Amino acid sequence: MDQIDNNFEHISGANVPPPPAEVGVRTMASDLASIAERGGGSPKPRMIKISSVSASPHVVHPAISPAVVHSAAVSPVADETQNPAPGSKSLFSKPTFLFPFLGILLLGVFSAAYFLVYPLLNPKKPSVKVPIVPTVKQSLSFEHESFFGQPIDGNFTLEILSPIIGMESERDRISSFVNGITGSFFEIIPQSGDGQAFSADDFFSSIGGNVLDPDFLNENFEKDFTLFLYKDKSGLWLGYILQLKTGKSPIFLQKAVLQKMESASTERANLFLASPGVQTDSKFQNGLSGGQPIWFMNFSNTSSVLAYGWFFNKYLAISTSFEGLKQAILHF
């Protein structure tokens, strides 16, 4: 008996484990009480709108507990980039994205209509080169005075009522004036129908023979001019004398006159009473007449030449004959 008691005491004292430590269990009620003690308010329910769910599985970093991941996933702070405010429009919404595309499409349609359809509806008309027709002009009236100071063999008036194509059309009338008249050097006085003297510009425009062009002629030369006729056994040869305006000098006009004379192929031919044929010189040549420098161009018809020169520092003489030019110099 004593032995049993001793065994019991041995068991109860040495082999019985101590009571377990006190374990605190968290409950909803204890959490609410703890929040209240710290000054927080009671939780309120809130609806969270999730715009989309990613198809890829969640990857949880080992250092983050599942509880933390769950908390982040249901955070009440909304992602503004994924959940736009009600009534706002996304930058890539369908209507906005279509505007540039529609603009490019309309631009292409208009361009195609302009370059393809418009030329068909409005075809270009072929350009037509209108020939220059001589016109009879009449400047302010002035009194004609001959440039010749020496006696000539005669003079007569040539009335021009309408434009003519070159002096060749007046050949018969001019020939009738000198037939039966002795002498070789004459002056012709061109006039309009009312008896007014023609200016140089009016006359050359009327015959289509303005080798210097109207603007250049009016800017540098006087209105009055002298038209002469030289007769020899080979035919009748016309000549024209222009006078420089005060302050003008042949030194400054010589190059311009040469360029204009060389470029006026049609007008040159209209200065002749008979067709000179084709020019045999590609440009004007240099020469002398009465000891004075001249420029001349030869033509295929016998004795046909166009020569001009500056005389007495104020006259430009143009002649369809070498000998006619010499006679004009002698009669100044």
C-alpha positions in Angstrom: 0.0 0.0 0.0 2.8 2.3 0.9 4.4 1.3 -2.3 1.3 2.2 -4.4 1.1 5.5 -2.8 4.7 6.2 -3.5 4.2 5.3 -7.1 1.2 7.6 -7.4 3.1 10.4 -6.0 5.9 9.6 -8.4 3.5 9.8 -11.4 1.6 12.8 -10.3 4.7 14.8 -9.5 7.1 13.8 -12.1 5.2 12.5 -15.2 2.1 14.8 -15.5 2.7 17.6 -18.0 2.1 21.2 -17.1 -1.0 23.0 -18.3 -0.7 24.6 -21.8 0.1 28.3 -22.2 -2.8 30.6 -22.7 -3.6 31.2 -26.4 -5.5 34.3 -27.5 -8.0 33.8 -30.3 -8.9 36.7 -32.7 -12.5 37.1 -33.5 -14.4 39.7 -35.4 -15.6 41.1 -32.1 -12.0 41.4 -30.7 -10.8 43.1 -33.9 -13.6 45.6 -33.8 -12.8 46.3 -30.2 -9.1 46.7 -31.0 -9.8 49.2 -33.8 -12.1 51.2 -31.6 -9.4 51.4 -28.9 -7.0 52.9 -31.4 -9.5 55.6 -32.6 -10.7 53.9 -35.8 -14.2 53.6 -37.0 -16.2 50.5 -37.6 -15.9 49.0 -41.1 -18.4 49.7 -43.8 -19.2 47.6 -46.8 -18.1 49.0 -50.3 -18.7 47.8 -53.8 -15.6 47.4 -55.9 -15.9 47.3 -59.7 -13.3 45.2 -61.5 -13.0 46.0 -65.2 -11.3 42.9 -66.3 -9.7 39.8 -65.1 -6.3 38.9 -66.5 -6.2 35.5 -68.2 -2.7 34.9 -66.9 -2.4 33.1 -63.5 -1.5 35.0 -60.5 2.1 34.8 -59.6 2.7 35.1 -55.9 6.1 36.1 -54.8 7.4 33.8 -52.1 8.1 36.7 -49.8 4.5 37.8 -49.9 2.0 35.8 -47.9 -1.3 34.8 -49.5 -3.1 37.2 -47.2 -1.2 40.2 -48.4 -1.8 39.2 -52.0 -5.5 38.9 -51.3 -5.5 42.2 -49.6 -3.9 44.0 -52.6 -6.3 42.4 -55.0 -9.3 43.7 -53.2 -7.8 47.1 -52.3 -10.6 49.7 -52.3 -8.4 52.2 -54.2 -9.6 52.1 -57.8 -7.1 52.0 -60.7 -7.9 55.1 -62.8 -6.2 53.8 -65.9 -8.4 50.7 -65.9 -11.6 52.2 -64.5 -12.2 55.6 -66.1 -14.7 57.9 -64.5 -18.3 57.6 -65.6 -19.0 59.9 -68.6 -15.3 60.2 -69.7 -14.0 59.0 -73.1 -11.0 56.9 -73.7 -8.2 58.3 -75.9 -8.5 55.2 -78.1 -12.3 55.1 -78.2 -13.6 54.0 -81.6 -15.1 57.4 -82.9 -11.9 59.3 -82.2 -9.7 56.7 -83.8 -11.7 56.8 -87.0 -11.3 60.6 -87.6 -7.7 60.4 -89.0 -8.6 57.4 -91.2 -11.6 59.2 -92.6 -9.6 62.4 -93.3 -6.9 60.4 -95.2 -9.7 58.6 -97.1 -11.4 61.8 -98.1 -8.1 63.4 -99.1 -7.3 60.5 -101.4 -10.8 60.7 -103.0 -10.4 64.5 -103.7 -6.9 64.0 -105.1 -8.1 61.3 -107.5 -11.0 63.5 -108.6 -8.7 66.5 -109.3 -6.0 64.6 -111.2 -8.2 62.1 -113.0 -11.7 63.3 -113.4 -11.2 67.1 -113.7 -8.9 66.9 -116.8 -11.5 64.8 -118.5 -14.2 67.3 -117.8 -12.0 70.3 -118.7 -9.6 69.2 -121.4 -6.8 71.7 -122.3 -7.3 73.6 -125.5 -4.4 73.4 -127.9 -2.5 76.7 -128.0 -2.8 78.6 -131.2 -0.1 81.0 -132.2 -1.8 84.1 -133.5 0.3 85.8 -136.2 1.2 89.5 -135.7 -0.9 91.6 -138.0 0.3 95.1 -138.8 -1.9 97.9 -137.6 -2.2 101.5 -138.6 -1.5 103.7 -135.6 -1.7 107.4 -135.5 0.4 109.4 -132.9 -0.1 113.0 -132.1 0.4 115.1 -135.3 3.7 116.7 -136.0 5.3 118.5 -138.9 7.7 116.4 -140.9 11.1 117.9 -141.7 13.5 116.1 -144.0 16.9 115.1 -142.7 18.6 115.9 -146.0 20.4 119.2 -146.3 21.5 118.6 -149.9 19.2 118.7 -152.9 17.6 115.5 -153.9 16.1 114.4 -157.3 12.5 114.6 -156.0 10.0 113.6 -153.4 6.5 112.3 -153.3 3.8 111.3 -150.8 2.8 107.7 -150.0 -0.6 107.4 -148.5 -1.1 104.3 -146.3 -4.8 103.8 -145.5 -4.7 100.2 -144.0 -2.0 97.9 -142.6 0.2 96.2 -145.2 2.4 93.1 -145.0 5.8 94.6 -146.0 6.7 97.3 -148.5 6.7 94.8 -151.3 2.9 95.4 -151.6 3.6 99.1 -152.4 6.1 98.3 -155.1 3.8 99.1 -158.1 2.7 102.5 -156.7 6.3 103.5 -155.8 7.5 102.4 -159.3 4.8 104.6 -160.9 6.2 107.6 -159.1 9.7 107.4 -160.5 9.0 106.1 -163.9 10.1 108.6 -166.5 11.9 110.7 -163.9 15.6 111.2 -164.3 17.7 110.9 -161.2 18.4 108.2 -158.7 17.8 109.5 -155.2 14.4 110.5 -153.9 12.5 111.0 -150.6 9.2 109.3 -149.8 6.8 111.0 -147.3 4.4 108.4 -145.8 1.1 109.9 -144.6 -2.2 108.7 -143.2 -5.5 109.1 -144.9 -6.1 112.6 -143.4 -2.7 113.9 -144.6 -0.9 113.6 -141.3 2.7 112.5 -141.3 3.5 109.0 -139.9 5.8 108.8 -136.9 8.5 106.2 -137.1 6.7 103.8 -134.8 3.4 104.2 -136.7 5.0 103.6 -140.0 7.0 100.5 -139.1 4.0 99.0 -137.3 1.8 99.6 -140.4 4.2 97.6 -142.7 5.2 94.9 -140.1 8.8 96.1 -140.3 9.6 97.3 -136.8 13.1 95.8 -136.5 13.8 97.7 -133.2 10.4 97.0 -131.4 8.1 99.8 -130.5 9.1 100.4 -126.9 12.8 100.6 -127.8 12.1 102.9 -130.8 9.9 105.3 -128.8 12.3 105.5 -125.9 15.4 106.3 -127.9 14.4 107.9 -131.2 12.4 111.0 -132.3 9.0 110.5 -133.9 10.0 112.1 -137.2 12.1 110.0 -139.6 13.1 110.1 -143.3 12.3 107.4 -145.9 14.4 107.5 -149.0 14.5 105.6 -152.3 17.5 104.8 -154.4 17.1 103.7 -158.1 19.7 101.9 -160.2 19.7 99.5 -163.1 19.1 96.5 -160.8 16.0 97.9 -159.1 14.5 100.1 -156.4 16.0 100.2 -152.9 14.5 101.7 -149.8 16.2 103.2 -146.8 15.2 104.5 -143.4 16.8 107.2 -141.2 16.1 107.6 -137.5 17.3 110.5 -135.3 18.4 109.9 -131.6 16.7 111.8 -128.9 18.7 114.4 -127.0 20.9 112.8 -124.4 21.1 109.4 -126.2 24.3 108.1 -127.7 25.2 105.4 -130.2 27.9 104.2 -127.9 25.3 102.9 -125.4 22.7 101.7 -127.9 25.0 100.0 -130.5 24.9 96.6 -128.9 21.1 96.6 -128.3 20.4 97.7 -131.9 22.6 94.8 -133.2 20.8 92.3 -131.1 17.4 93.5 -132.2 18.3 93.6 -135.9 19.7 90.1 -135.8 16.6 88.7 -134.1 14.0 90.4 -136.3 14.1 88.0 -139.3 10.5 88.5 -140.5 10.6 92.3 -139.9 13.8 92.6 -141.9 12.3 91.1 -145.0 9.3 93.6 -144.9 11.7 96.5 -145.4 12.4 95.5 -149.0 10.4 96.5 -152.1 11.1 93.1 -153.6 11.7 89.8 -151.8 15.4 89.6 -150.9 15.4 85.8 -150.7 17.0 83.9 -147.8 19.8 85.4 -145.8 23.2 84.0 -146.6 24.9 85.3 -143.5 24.1 83.8 -140.1 24.7 87.2 -138.5 25.6 90.8 -139.4 29.1 91.4 -140.7 31.3 94.5 -140.1 32.3 96.8 -142.9 32.9 100.4 -144.0 30.8 102.9 -146.1 32.2 106.3 -146.8 34.9 105.7 -144.2 32.2 105.0 -141.6 31.7 101.6 -139.8 28.6 99.8 -140.9 27.0 96.4 -140.3 25.4 94.4 -143.1 23.7 91.1 -143.9 23.7 89.5 -147.4 20.7 87.7 -149.0 20.4 85.2 -151.9 18.8 87.6 -154.4 21.2 89.6 -156.4 22.2 93.0 -154.9 19.9 92.4 -151.9 21.6 93.5 -148.6 20.5 95.0 -145.4 23.1 97.5 -144.1 23.0 100.0 -141.2 25.3 102.4 -139.5 25.5 105.4 -137.1 26.3 108.8 -138.7 27.1 112.2 -137.2 26.6 110.8 -133.8 22.8 111.1 -133.9 21.5 109.3 -137.0 20.8 105.6 -137.5 20.5 104.9 -141.2 19.1 101.5 -142.5 19.3 100.7 -146.2 18.5 97.8 -148.5 21.4 98.8 -150.7 25.1 99.6 -150.2 25.0 102.4 -152.8 21.7 103.7 -151.4 23.4 104.0 -147.9 26.3 106.0 -149.5 23.9 108.4 -151.3 22.1 109.0 -148.0 25.3 110.0 -146.3 26.2 112.4 -149.1 22.8 114.1 -148.9 22.9 115.0 -145.2 
